[in-house]
Amino acid sequence: ACRFFFFFLVNGGWLQRSGRLPNVAVLKISWRWLLLGIAGLAGNFLLFSKALIYLTPAAAQVLGQLSPFILLFASVIFLKESLGWHQWLGVALLALGIALFVNREWGAFSRAQWLGIVLSIGGSVVWVAYALAQKALQKVLSAQQVLVVFYGGAMLLTLPFADSALFAGMSGYHWGCLAFCCANTPIAYGAFAEALACWEVNKVSATLTLVPLFTIAFTEIAFALWPAQFAAPQLNWIAYLGAGLVVFAALSLVLGKAWLGKRQAQEA
């Protein structure tokens, strides 16, 4: 709820000052997409948080990578976006790369409770609903207008689950983490929304699979700076091979269609 409130406050204030708050008439017409997006956004945050109670972070990250794949196929089914043969090959390489990247974590699934697995998969599914609603609404609203409505609605949905008593037991480190999460929300989701406005959904979903690589880099940096707070990443050569394959596959999905079109034009 804190992250939703911070984003709504910052983005809403900026839109109000620039005179670009969403038109109420447009919101009424698009109310189905709005409800789907709000429910998907709030549901993803809640389900993923609950899943971490039953799953290790590594196992949750593996299941979280289902989101871009589900979004990729949902864009074909619901938004009628097309995938070329090179993109289907990229999907296969992405799946293989992610499997190799997390090769040391597959055993966690056998130890994790099924409830955590179900919650994590559910979080991935509802996130896709949010992403599709975001893309559909950007036909009538700007990316930031859609987000301010989504986050305002998600804030209202999650407030009943908030426990203000937890603030009393937070240390300075915890407050710093909360501040980072709040600041990260408008940057990350704002960038995601703008990417959807510029790119096809299947290309955005492919790019999201690069998240594990950034996770490795920032984990290494965090461990080097604060070894008492963060654990060193335990990766073998198979994981690094998988990481490289993920990068190659994601690039083929994003750039393959443009590269093939340019080549065909040159041959013609």
C-alpha angles and dihedrals in degrees: 000000000000092000092048092048093049093049092046091049096048099039095038092051092050093049091048093052091050093045093241104120113144117274111249092219091057091048091054092052093049098041095125093057090044093054091046092051094046092048091046094050096046092041093053093053093046098043094046092049091051092046090059088064090066103027135057114247090248093054091046090052091053092053091042089064087070089078098075092044093051089046091050093057094037089058089057094047102040105022096036093232114160131231122207124215091262090055092051087052088050090053090054091048091048091054091049093045094051091047090053093043092058097035092128093051102054090092089064090072092064091053098040120093115254091235091064092049092050091048092050093049089047089053090054093050096050090046088059089053088054092049093049091049090050091053094046094049093050087076089072104019136040119256093254093047090055092048096051090055093045094049094044090053093044090051090057092046095051099041093086089059095050120106112201091189089075091070091069092063097047120115126213089265091055091048089051091052091049092049090050092050091049092049092044094055100069091041098048100038092037090055091046091052092049090048090055089052091054103033140043114264093244091058093049091049090051092052091052090065087073089073094096090058092055088046090058093049096048092043090055091049093046092049091049092051101035109019091166093059102037133046122228114254111255104216129156129201091270090059092051090048089052091049091055090048091052090054093049093046094047091051091050090052094048101037103022097087093049092045093050092047091052092048093049090050091052092049091050 
